[in-house]
Structure formats: structure tokens, C-alpha cells
Amino acid sequence: MRSGLRSIATVTPTELPASGVDSTKESIPAHRRAQIRIRSDRGFGSWAASVGAQLTFLFEIEAIVMDSLSLSDSLSPPVPGSPRQQRQPPLQQLEQRLQTAGSYSDWLQLAREHDQLSGAERWREREESRLYDYAEVRARRNKLRNLLNAGAHRELLYALNEGIHGNMAGMGRPLLYERARCGTKQLIHSYVAAMVQALEFIHQAPEAVISYAEKLDFFRRASHCYGRSALLLSGGAGLIYFHHGVVQELMDQDLLPNVISGSSAGSIICGQLGSQTDAELRAGYFTHKRYVEPTQTHLLDVVRGRITEQEAKVARERLLDEVVPLDLTFQEAFEHTGRYINISISPMEKHQTSRLMNAITSPNVFIRSAVSASSSIPGLMAPERLFAKGFDGKPRPYLASRRWVDGSVAGDLPAKRLMRLYGVNHFIVSQINPLVVPFLRDGKARRSQGYRGALNEALVKLLRETLVKSERLLDQRGELGNRAAAQLAYIIRMLDQDYLGDINILLDKADIHWRHIFFDYRPGETDHLVQLGRRATWSNIPRIKNAALVSKALDRILEDLNQTGLQDQAGHIHHLYT
């Protein structure tokens, strides 16, 4: 993995045992309204009040610092065509137009103009840089090109056997993708293109020159060495439409990975990806898909105590009826779409571990039951039991004694498990978790925040240590009842997670509205969230493409080579990654 996942400690109102968010006070900043309420249990109330006061104090400090350091963030951009915009330098005008582009083609044209004006295009054309070994990349590219032109199959195979790596000579460094809007060094793009062409050339080599067995062995090893990308979709309740835009844009650009993971709201997206074919997705499925209207306010109603957990569950199941088939298993979804969907679920019990449900670890489990469990918010909805298809084709309980809740509680982004299962070494994260996003900084922004970032990380560390030590002390003294212990464990699990990947597509904190979290939208707001997801993806497409082109070519070639072995006499499809 070229860069590890970054940890941030936070809690979200969609994941707390009992949310204290008042969605009617939208004039108050989100970080000021964040609260933690833990119900009293066997003398637990006084401690909870004390810790609650400490947490409120920490959030207030963070709010004051963020307000003072982020004043410029709140300044509204000039209206296009206004005198204020006309007085801006041309580069700033282009940046404003980039933020409001309506399509990727429009954005790309503006990005090219920006690169020309800023000098970034000249930087891209110049091979030299201290950020990577340009001489090595150039030599490798020229060698591949020469062997391709000569039609030298055996020599080309030998050259490829010298190594296929996504970060060869440092060409995968994130800094190389921050100078220009349209991508990185042209040398790197041309090397990736030559690599893909060389792989296809070996694939098409005559049997007399390179045997089928030798091809299969080479491409399996190459795939294992190079790795692959995965898309990770976070939890975030009604902000789910941002995920719609991200997934639809990746699909439209033919960059959607075959390995996709989701928790909570992200699991609902995964459920749909397991049941929709590529043709259906390319037709704009996620652009136009909207969830059933009658459930819009049910989550807010259960927070306010207006409806019961059971009524909330009925409302949620009505929503899922529209998007996830009731009787589709993970194995059947793989056979239908060729995609590996993965759904995170968290245990109700304190000493159990989270699980990642998919076609390899749990092929017979119904996707619908996993989605229901992953979207069961602790304290708001009852824990769920999993169901699977038995050998007789009938539903039966899966791990009958266990109950499961919201996957984002303990495994929002299960990177390590995806690495073990599929050889994933490159993670694309779509992050909409409403109290995580304001704390996250990625790429250039993270490196430029200085003491602000240091203060933020110190506050986060203090919050995490306060809760962990308090839980340990109270547990030793026997002052935690079962319910309180479970609730506190949920919070600590959420604090100690990784929320960033190699490429991060983040919902901007300015676009988080608390009504949306509770599926309460005004006309046009769902369309706006979808467009925000698309727009946030565009600047990442060059880097995603360079990471995905080789791995997709390897998967495509292996699928073709394995065609005779993918199905046995019973018509069962075997897994590519096992």
C-alpha cells in the first residue's frame, strides 16, 4: 500500500446510542452541536455527566479554534460575471468556474486552461523532478516501446518479469498529482499506457511462442504483485446521495473497482451494486435513484421518541424493499455482476469482533440481512440477526445466537481485511461521515495546515484517551452495567478507526446539513448532493486512472485466460482472487 490509512477519532450522530443532535438549530455550527449522551446504568450517570462536560469543553475549544482559523472558509465566492469576479486574476476566475462545472468534460476543459495559465502544463511535459526517479521510468518506457515495435514477445515477457509495480521509481507518490489539475508527469502517463499495451501484446501472443500455461502463470504472478484498487463507502445516513455521485462518475469513466466495501449508508450502495448489472449502472442508475418518500422523517422521529424502534425498523425495511432483493446471496450477486461487494457489520456484544460479509467469507448469507444489520443504528434500532440460504434453498439463521448493528461502529473502512482477501493495496475512499469530515484534511490541505492540524490531532488524542481510561477504570470498579458498557464500547470503537485512504473523495464540511442526515430534503437537494459527489471525483480521476488501468487490464486478461476453468460441471463460478 503506497500510503497508509489515516486515523481520526470522532463520533457521529447516526452512530451514537442516543443522539443529542437538534436538527432545527442549523444556524449553530455542527461542531458546537456535537454531543454525547450515555444513559445512566448502575451509578453510571454521574460519571457520564462528568465526561460529557469534559467532551463539551473539548468540542468548544475546537470550535473556537476552527472558527478563528477558518474565517476565510466562510467567505462566499463571487457571482459569475459580477464586477467582483471580473476584478479577480484570470487564474482565480478559472478556479471559481472549476467549482461550478456541470460535467467532467466541462471541468476537464477548464482544468486544461488552468494548467496552461499556471505553468502546470509545462511542469507535466518536463520529465525531471526530485519527486521520482524519472530516468528509470523513462528507460523502462522506452524499452517496452522498442520491444513492442520489434514484436519481440519473449524479450518483452522477460522485461515484464523484471517487475510490475504501481509505485515503480516512486511514480505513485501523491505529491506528483498535486501540481497540476489534469494529472501528473506525461512521462508517467505514457509509461502506464506502454505497460497496458505490453500486457495485451503478451496475452495475444501465439501459442507456439508463449504457451497458455506460461501466460497463465505470468499473469497470475503479475496480478498478485501489482495488487488492485478497492472503493470504500463510509456511513453517513441521508448524505448517501454523495456516494451516488461518486459511484456513478466512476462507472461512467469505467473506473469502478470490482472490490467495493460499504458500511451503514455505504452498505445500501453495496447492496445495489450487487444486484445491478453494468448496463443498468451505465444508464444512470445512481444519478436518478431516489429512496422511498414515506421514510424520510422516520429516523428523526425515532431520535425524538415519536416512534418506536420496531416502527423505525419497518420504515427502514420498506426503504430496502426498493433497492436490495430479499433473497439474493453474496455468491449469487458475484455471479450476476462479477463484483465483490463487502458489507461491514458490528457485534452487539462488547467482546466480539466486527465481520466483513462477502462472497468469500459468507457466500450463502442474504445481502439484504447484512444491509439491515449494517444500517441498524445502536440505540435507535434493534440489533439484527443474519439469515442465509440453506442447502435446501430455504432461509435459516446464520450464527443464530449473535446480533449485529451498524457496520460503521467498528469497521467503517475495513482496509486490512480487504488486503488479506483480495490483495488490495490501493484504497479509494468516499467519506461522508458527518462528524468525521470536518476533522479530515487530505493531501495539500493536510500538509499546509501547520499548528492548526497539530492542535486538532492533540484534541482528538485527548478525547480518545479520556474515554479509554475511563472505561477501563469503571469496568474494574464494576460500575458499568451491561448496557452502559456496550454503549461506551461503541463510542471507543468509533474513535479508534481509520477514515482516510490513498485517494480520498470527501464531502466538504460546508455541504453538511443536519436535515439531510435524517433524510429530510428540500426540492433539488438530493440532485445537488449527487452532483457534489461527481464534482469531488473529477480532480481524482487522473490518479485513479493511473492506478486502475494496469490492474483492470490484468483482471480482464486473467478472466479471459481462466474462462475454461471458471465454471465447473454444476455451472458454479469460482472466485478470481482465491
N, C-alpha and C positions, 0 to 999 in steps of 0.2 A: 504494500500500500504506500503510495507516494507521500501522503500526509495523513497523520492520524486524526481520528475524530476528536473534537474539542469538547470539553465538559463545561456545563453551566448549571448552576443549582437554581432551581425555581419551582414554583408550584402553580398550577393553572386552575381556574375556577371550574373548568369542565372535568377536573380530575379529583377535586377535594372531596372528602367525606361529606361536608356540608358547606356549600359555597355561601360567602357573605357578600357577593357582588350585587350591587343595586344598579340595574341597567338603566334606570331612569335618570341617573346623575351623570350624563355624558359630558357635561361641562367640566367635571373633575377629571384630571389626568388618570390614566389607567393605573400607573404605579402607585398613586395615592389611595386608590380604592381597593388594592390587593389586601386581602385579609385571610387569616387562618382561624377557623373556628373548630375546635375539637370538643366533642360532647363530654360532659362530666361522667366519670365512672370510677367508683370506689375511691373517693378523695382526689380524683384527678383534676377536678375543676379549678382548684386554687393554683395548681401548677400551670394549667393551661392558660389561666388568666395572666400569670406572670410572664410566661414565654410569649403569649400573644402581645403583651405590652412591649417586650423586647423586639419582637418582629416588627411591630408597628413603628417603633423608633428607628429600626434599621431601614425600613422602607421610606420613612420620612427623610432620613439623611440622604438616601439615594435619590429621592425625588428632588430635593433642594439642589443637590449637585448636578443632576441631569438637567434641571431647568436652567441653572446658571450657565452650564457649558453648552447647552443645545439651543440657545436663543435663536441662532441663525437658522436652525432647522424649521422653525415655525414661520419664517418669512415666506409669504406667498409668492409664487413665480409670477412674472409679468404676463399680462394677457397678450396672446399672439397678435402682432400687428399694432399694438398700442405704442404711444410715444416712448414709454419706459423701455419697451423691448427694443425699439429702433435705436435707442441710445446705447444699447449693450454692444460689446465687441461681437464680431461675427461668430467667434467660437462659442460664446455663451448663448447666442441665439440658436445655434445648432444643437447645443446641449438641451435647451428647452424643447426644441422640436423633437429630439430623440425621446424625451419623456412622454410625449403625447402621440407618437406614431401609431397608426391604426393597424399596421400589418408588418410582418417580418420583412417583406420586400421593401416597404417604405423605410423601415428602420435601417435596413442594410444600406440603402442608398444614402441616407443621411450620415450613417457611420463612416462610409467611404469619404464623403465630403469632409467630415470631421478629421479623419486621419490625414487627408491631404493638407488641410489647413493647419493642423497641429504639428505636422512633421512626422507623425507616427508612421505614415506610409513609407517614407524614406528609411525609417528605422527598420521596418519589416523587410525591405529589399536588401538592406545591408546585413550580410551574414554574420559579421563579427559581433561578439558580445561576451562579456565576462560571466554571463549567467549560465552558459552551457558550452560544451566542447564542440564548437561549430566545425572545426577541422575534421573531427571524427565523423560527425553527421554527414558532412559533405562528401567525405571519402566513401562512406557506406552507400550513400545515394548514388554516386557516380558508378560505383562497382555494380550495383544492382541494374542500373540503366544499361551499362555496357554489356552485361551478360544477357539481359533481355533482348537487346538489339542483335546479339550474336546467336540467339536461340540455343544457348548452352545450358540445357536442362540440368545435367549432372553438376556442372560447376556452380550453377545457381542454387541447387539444393545444398551443396556443400557450404556456400556462403550464408544461406539462411540458417543452416545448422550452427553457425558460429554464434547465433543468439538473436532472439526476437524479444525485445523488451520495450515497454511503453515509456520508460524513463531512460532510454539509452543516451548516454553522454549528457544527462541532465536536461533533456529536451522536454520533460514533463513538468518542470518547475512552474508553480503558479505565477511567479513574478514575470515570466515570459508572456503571460496573457493579460497583463495589466497596463502595458504601454499603449496598445492600440485597441480600437473598438472592433475591428474586423478580424482579429485573430492574432497570431504570433508571427515569428520569422517565416518568410516564404520558404526558406530552406527546410524548415521543419515540416511544413505542409507538403512540400514536394517529396520529402523523404517518406512520409506516411503513404502518399499516393504510389510511390515506387514499390513500397513494401506490399501493398494490396495487389498491385499488378503482378508482382513476382509470385505471390501465393497462388493467384489464379493460374499463372503460367505453369507452375508445378502441378496443380490439380488437373490441368488439361493435357499433361504430358502423355505421350503414347505408352501403352502398357509395356512395349518392348524396351522402352528407355528407362522408365521408372515403374516398377511393379505396383499393383494395387496394395499389397501388404506393406511395401515400403512407404507408400503415400500415407496409408492409414496410421502407421507408426509415427511418421514425422508430424502429421497434423495434430495428432493427439498430444504429443510432447510439446509442440508449439503452443497449443491452446492452454495447456497446463502452465507453461512458463509465462505466457503473456497475461493470463488472467482475463477478467471481464468486468464490466460495469454493472451496477445494480442501482435501481431507483428506490429510495426510501421516502415514504409518505408519512408525515407526522400526524399526531392527533391535533384537533382544533375545532371540533364540533361544527357549528354553522359556517365557519370560514372555509369549509370544504370546497367551495367553488373556485378558490385559488388553485387547489390541486387539479380541478377540471382543466383550467387553462394550461397548466404545466404539462399534464399528460397529453392533451390534445395537440399542443405545439410540438412536443417530442414525436408524437405519432405522425404528424404532418411532415416533419423533417426526416422521417424514417430513422429516428434515433432512440426510440423507446426500447430500453433494455428488456431482455427476456426474463431477467430476475427482478422481481418487484416485491417490496415489503411494505406493509401498512399496519398501523395501529389506530384504534378508535375511529376517527373520521377517515383516516387513511385506509383502514380495513374495508370500509364501504366502497372505496375506489377499487381496491384489490378484488373484491367480490365481483364487481362489474367487469374488470379486466379478465377475470377467469371465465366469464360467460359470453363476452362479445368477441366476434371474430375481427381480424384486421380490417376487412372490408367495411364492417359496421363502424369501427372506430374512425376510419379514414373519411367516412361520410359525415363527420362532425358530431359524433355521438355525445362527447363530453361538452361540446360547445352548447348544445341545445338541451341536454338533460337537466330537468328540474325535479326536485323531490316533492312528494305529495303535499298539497297545501294544508289539509286539516291538522298536520302535526307541528305546524310552525311554532306555536307558543307552548307546546306541552313541556318542554324542558324548563322553560321559565316558570311555568305553573307548578311543577314539582319542587323547584327551588323555593318558591313562595308558600309551599304547603297546600296549594289549592287542589291538587290531585294526588292520588296515592302512587306508590311505586308500581303496583300492578297496572294501573291505568296508564302510567308512563310507558311501561313495557308493551302494552297493547298498541299504543301510538307508534312506538318505535318499530314494532313488527309490521305495522301497516306500511310504514315507510320502506322497510326492507322488502316487502312483498313486491314493490315496484322495481327493484333493482337486482336482487340476488335470488336465483331459483332455490326452492326449498329442498330439492333432492339432488343437487349437484355436489359430487365429492371432489376433493382436490385432484385425485388421479384423473377423473373424468374431465375436469377443467383443463388439465395439461393436455390430454388427448384432443380436446376440442380446439384449443388455441395455441398450443406449443409454448405457452408462457408458464414460468414458475412463479406463482403467487404465494406469498408468505404472510401470515397473519399472526401478530403478537397477542398473546393473552397473558394476564397476570393472575397469580393464585390468590384466593381469598385468605388462605391460611398464612400466618406470619412466616413459618419456617419452610415453606415450599418455594420452588423457583418458577420463574416465568417459562413459557413454552413458545416455540415458533412452529405453527402449524403449516404444513405444505405437503406436496405430493410425494416427498421422500420420507419424511418422518411420520406422517399421518395420512396415507393415501385414501383411506376409506372414510375419513371424517367429512361430514357435510360442511361445505363452506359457510352456509347460512348460520349454522350453530356457532362457528368460530367468529363470524362477524358480530353476531348477537352478543357473545361474551366479550369481545374486544371493545364493544361500544357500550358496555354496562358500567356506568359511572358510579364508583363506590359512594354509598350514602344517599344516592338519588335513585338508583335502580338496583333491584335484587341481583345477586350473582347468578350466573348461568351455568347449566350443565351442558356438556358437549354430547353430540349424537353422531353416530357413524352408521354406514350401511353394512349390515351383516352379510355372511356368506350366502344367506337365503334371500338377499335383496331387501330385507326389512330393516327399518331403523332400530337401533338399540343404543343404550347409553355407552359412552366412551369414558373410561375412568369414572365409573358411576359414583364413587364416593367424593369426588372432587368438584369444587365450584370455582368459577373463573370470573374475572372482572376486566375492566378497561386495560387494554394492552399497553397504553402509554404510561401506566403507573410504574411498570418495572422494565419495559422494553420498547420504548418509543422508536429507537433506531437500532435494531439488533445486528450490528455490523459484524461482530466476531462470529456469530453463528452462520451468517451468510458466507463468510470467508471459508469456514470449515465445510459447508455443504456444497458450495458451487465454485470455489476457487475465486471468489470475487476479491479484487484488490483495488477497486476504484468505486467510490460511492458518490452518487448524485442525490442530494437531499432537498426535498421540498418541505420547508419548515413554516408552519402556520400556528404553532402553539402560542396562544396569546400572551402569556406571561414569560415565555422564553424569548420570543422575538425581540422585545425591547432591550434585552441584555446582550444580544448577539452582535458581534462585529465580524465581518469576513474580509479577507484579502487586504486591499489597500487601506480600507477604513480601520481595520484592526491594528495595522502597523502604525497608523498615524494618530491614534487616539492618546498615546502617551500616558500622562498621570491619570487621566480620566479612566482609562482601561484598568490601570493598576488599582485605583480606588474601587471600581466596580468589582473586580475579582476579589479584593480583600473583604468587601461586604458579603459577597456570596460565600466565601470560605467561612466567615464568622457565623453566618446563618446555618450552614451545614453542620459545623462543629457544635453549635449550641444544641441543635436538635438531637444529634447522635449521642452526645454525652448525657443529655437529659434523659433520653430513652434508656440508656444503659443504667443510670443511677436509679431511676424509678422502677425498672424491671428488677433490679437487685433487692430493692426495698419492698417489693410486692405491692406497689401502689398503683400498678396498671392492671385494669381489668381486661378481659379478652377483647372487647370491642374497642376500647381506647388504644390498646397495644396494636391492634390491627390497623387502626386509623393512622396512628403515628408512624407505623412501619410503611404505609402507603406514601406518606409525605417524604420520609427519608429515602425511599427507593427513587422517587422522582428527583430528589436533589442530586443524587449520585449517578447521573446519566450523561451520555454523550449526545449532543444535539447538533453537531456540525459534521460535515463530511469533506470530501475532496473538492466537490463543486456544490455550492450552496445557493439555492434559489429561495430567497427569503421574502416573506410578506413584510412590507415596510410597516414600521410601528405606527406611522401616521394613518395607515389604512385599516387599522384595527378598530372596529366599532363594536361595543359590547352587545348591542342589539343583534348583530349578525351571529355572535356566538350562540345565541338562543334561537336561531333560525327565524329571526324577526327582521324581514327586509321590506324596504320601500321599493316602489317601481324602479326598475333599472339597476338596482344594486347588485343582484346576482350576476347580471351581464358584466357589470363593472369589475367584480371580483374575478370572473373568468378572464377578462382582458388583462387585469393586473398579473395573473399567473402567466399568461402568454408573454407579456412585456418583460417580466422579470427573467424569463427564459432566454430571450433573444441574445442578450450580451454574453451568455454562457455557451451558445451553440458552437462557436469555433472550437472551444476546448473540449466540449462533449464529443464533437465530431472526430477530432483527432484521437481521442481515447477509444471511440467506439468503432471506427472504420475497420481496424485490423481485427478486433475481437469478433465483430459481426461477420467479416469475411471468413475467419476460421470456423465459426459456428455453421455458417452456410455450407462451407466445403465439407465439414465433418458430417453434417446432416445428409449431404448427397452421398458421401462415401459409405455411410452407415445404413443407407436406405434398405439394403437387403437384410440387415441384421436388426433393424428397429422393430420389426413385427415378428412374433413367433406364430405357431400354428393356431393359437387361440385369438390372434389379432391384437394381442396386448402390446402396447407401445412401451419400450424401455426408455430409461432416462439417459439423456446425453451426458450428464455430469457424474454418473456412477459407473 
